[in-house]
Amino acid sequence: VLSNCENLIQKRKESIALLDELLKSTFLEMFGDPAINNKGWELKAGSEFCSQISVGVVVRPASHYVDKGVIALRSLNIKPN
């Protein structure tokens, strides 16, 4: 029984690793590699498109996201150059 559990745990870890790779490849396909900007995205300073950066919603922010409306960026996603 323990051996079966260990096998299931290993298979689950492998599945998670494959899903992580799928997520990464899907991101790269959609947006390109952010390190080299191979999709040619226009780069702008945050001050060019927003007047204030603040903490915002702290408790379960994903529950407040919507498909349409004002774009919300997390401060964790903003990096210097």
C-alpha positions in Angstrom: 0.0 0.0 0.0 2.8 2.4 0.9 4.6 1.7 -2.3 1.4 2.5 -4.3 1.1 5.8 -2.4 4.7 6.7 -3.2 4.1 5.9 -6.8 1.0 8.1 -6.9 2.9 10.9 -5.2 5.7 10.7 -7.8 3.2 10.6 -10.7 1.5 13.7 -9.2 4.8 15.5 -9.0 5.6 14.7 -12.6 2.1 15.9 -13.7 2.6 19.2 -11.8 6.0 19.6 -13.5 4.5 19.0 -16.9 1.7 21.5 -16.2 4.3 24.1 -15.1 6.1 23.7 -18.4 2.8 24.0 -20.3 2.1 27.2 -18.4 5.5 28.7 -19.2 5.4 27.7 -22.9 1.8 29.2 -23.2 3.0 32.4 -21.7 6.0 32.6 -24.0 3.8 31.8 -27.0 1.3 34.6 -26.1 3.7 37.3 -24.8 7.2 36.3 -25.9 10.3 36.2 -23.7 10.2 39.3 -21.4 14.0 39.2 -21.1 14.5 39.8 -24.8 11.1 41.3 -25.8 11.0 39.2 -29.0 7.4 40.2 -29.6 8.4 43.8 -29.8 6.2 45.1 -27.0 6.5 48.8 -26.5 8.3 49.6 -23.2 7.2 52.6 -21.1 7.9 53.9 -17.7 5.1 53.4 -15.2 4.7 57.2 -14.8 3.7 57.4 -18.5 0.5 55.4 -17.9 -0.4 55.7 -14.2 -0.5 58.5 -11.7 -0.2 56.5 -8.5 1.0 53.1 -7.5 -0.4 51.7 -4.2 -1.0 48.4 -2.5 -4.6 48.1 -3.5 -6.8 45.2 -2.6 -5.0 43.0 -0.1 -7.6 40.3 0.8 -8.1 37.7 -2.0 -7.4 40.1 -4.8 -8.1 37.5 -7.5 -11.8 37.5 -6.4 -12.0 41.2 -7.5 -10.5 40.7 -11.0 -12.8 41.1 -14.1 -12.3 40.5 -17.8 -13.2 44.0 -18.8 -12.5 47.4 -17.3 -9.4 49.1 -15.9 -6.2 47.1 -16.1 -4.8 46.2 -12.7 -1.1 45.4 -12.3 0.3 43.9 -9.1 3.4 45.7 -7.7 5.1 42.3 -7.7 4.8 42.3 -11.5 6.6 45.7 -12.0 10.3 45.6 -12.3 12.9 48.3 -13.1 14.0 48.0 -16.8 
